[in-house]
Amino acid sequence: MPRHLDRHVRHALALALALALAVAHALLIGHGQAMAQAHAHAHAHEHGAVSLSIGVEADTLTLLIEAPLDSLVGYEHAPRTAAQKAAAQALLARLRAPATLFTPDAAAGCTPAEFEVDPGVLEPAAASTAPSDGHAELEASYRWTCARPDAVRSIDLAGLMKAAPRIARVGAQIATAQGKFKASLKRPATVLRWGR
């Protein structure tokens, strides 16, 4: 998979994972309720909040992140000033270094495998083709290969919270072999936990 994907392809991948999570949820609690939750999750745009979709399948841990740019850099437009440009580049550099942002359970023995970051309007080339409806988001996906994937029951987000101090809340939908879970945290907490 290439390191950078077209925004529409990234969005389609995120929706495909959300749909897969919804199907798994439907098997557990009912089709109608699951589809409504997946739809609401996929279209939320709340400043100060970040949405995660986490999946563990076979030996792979996958994390998709969607966040309004306001939650990450404090604005939702292409960087205009030198300070905004520097902040955008610093954030993108951190997002492209997943080991500095996310720490899965140590017992799981996970190592970063690949990542994709859709910079949206934060990079000049992407900004010229991005829609200008006043709401801009950043999407990224990360994959790890885990020696003991069944041991993944939490992810420490301290690096993400430090890189983007405007994040106040994180909400997540998680699908694993043990079941489907929802988890959330509010600052100052940094460890997202689920399961038993």
N, C-alpha and C positions, 0 to 999 in steps of 0.2 A: 504494500500500500504506500503511495507517495507521502512524503512528509507534509505537504500542503494540499488540501483539497478545496475545490470550488465550494463556496458558501452553500449553494443549493444541495450539493452532495452531502456536506456535513449535516445540514438540517435534515435531509432524508435519513441519514444514518441515525441521528438522534431520535427522530420520530419512530424509526424501525425498532430501536431499543425500547423506547417508551411503549410501543405496541406490544413487543415481546413481554415486557413487564406486566402490561395490562392483561394479556392472555394468561400468564401464570397466575395473576391475581384472580382472574375470572374462575379459574379452576378451583381456587380455594374458597372464595366467598360469593361468587355470583357475577355473571356477565355484565349486567347493566351498571352496577355500582362500580366495577373495575374500569369500564370504559369511560365513565364520567370522571373518575379520579385521574386517569391518564390524560384525558383531554384538558382538564383544569391545570394539571401539572405542566403540560407541554406549552401552555400559552400564558403562564403567569409572568408578569413583569413588575417586580416590586423592588424599589430602590432599597439598598442596604441588605438585600437578600441574595443568596446563591442557591441554585437548585442542582442537586447531584442525582444521577442515575448510576447505580452501582450494580454490577453483575459478577457473579463468580460461577464459572462453568469450566469443568475439567480442571486444568491447571492454570486457568487464565482469570485474572481479576481485571475488570474493565470499569473505568470511571468516566462518565460524561459530565461535564460542567457547563451550565448555562447561567450567565449573570448579566444583568444590565450593566453597561459600562459605568453608570453612575456609582454602582456598588464597588467598582474596582479603581476608578480614577477620578470620580467626582464630576464627570460630564459625559454627554452622549453625542458627541460630534467629533469630527476629525480634529486632532490636536492643532491648535492655532499658534499658541505662544511657544517660545523656546522652552519654558518650564513644562508646559503640557507635553511637548514632543519628548523631552527627556524622561518625564514620568511614564509616558506610554512605552517608550523603548525599554525602560527599566522593568516595567511590568511584563512585557512580552518576553524579555530575557529570562525572568523568573519562571514564567509559564512554560518556557521551553526547557526547563530543568526540573522535571517532576520529582526527583529525589529530594529537592530542597523544599517542596511544597507539601507532599503527602507521605505519610509513613504508615503503611499497613502493619497489622499485628506482626511483631517480630517472630512469633512462633510459626507463622505461615511460611517464612523464608521466601518472600517475594522479591524479585528483581525487576526493575523497569525494562520493558521490552520495546515499546514504541509509543509515540504520541503524535497528535495532530492539534494544531492551534489555528483557529480561524480568527485572524486579527481584526476582522470587521473594518471599522473606520480608523483604527489605530495606525495602520500603515498606509502611506499615500496611494499605492497601487490598488489596494482594496477599497479605500475611501472613495475613489472615483466611480466605482460600480455599486456601492452600497446604497440601499434605499434611504431616503431622507424623511421618514415619518416622525422624527423627533424622538424615537426610541431606538437606541442602538444596543446590541448585546454582543457579548463575546462567548464563543463556544469552543470547547476543547475536549479532546478525548485522550485518555491515557490507558495503557495496558501494561500489566505486570505478569510475569510467569512465576507461579508459586509452587514451592516444593510440597506444602501442605495446605492446599486451598480451603479445606474444611476448617482450618484454624483462623481464617480471616473473619473476625467478628467486630473489628473496629478499624478506623483510619484516623490517625492524628493529622489534623489540618493546621497545626501551628504555623507552618511555613506559609501556607496560603493566607492565613489571617494576618501574619506579619507583612506579607507582600501587599496586601490590600486592606489597610486598617479601616476602611469604610464598611466592610462586611460586618453586619450586626447579627445576622441569622443565616443558618444553613439548614436546608431541608433536603432529605434524601429518600429515594425509593430504592430498595435493595432487593435483589432476587438471587438466592443461593440454593444449593441442594437442600438446605435445611428449611427453606420456605421463603416467603415474601415478607418484607418488613418495611416499616417507615421509621425514620429516625430524624431527629433535629437537634440543633444546639444553638445557644445564644452566647454571644461574647460575654464573659471572658473564657468560657469553656472552649476547648479546641479538639477534643476527642469525640468523634462520632461513633457511637456504639449501637449494635443491634444483636438480635438473637439471644440465645441463652448461654 
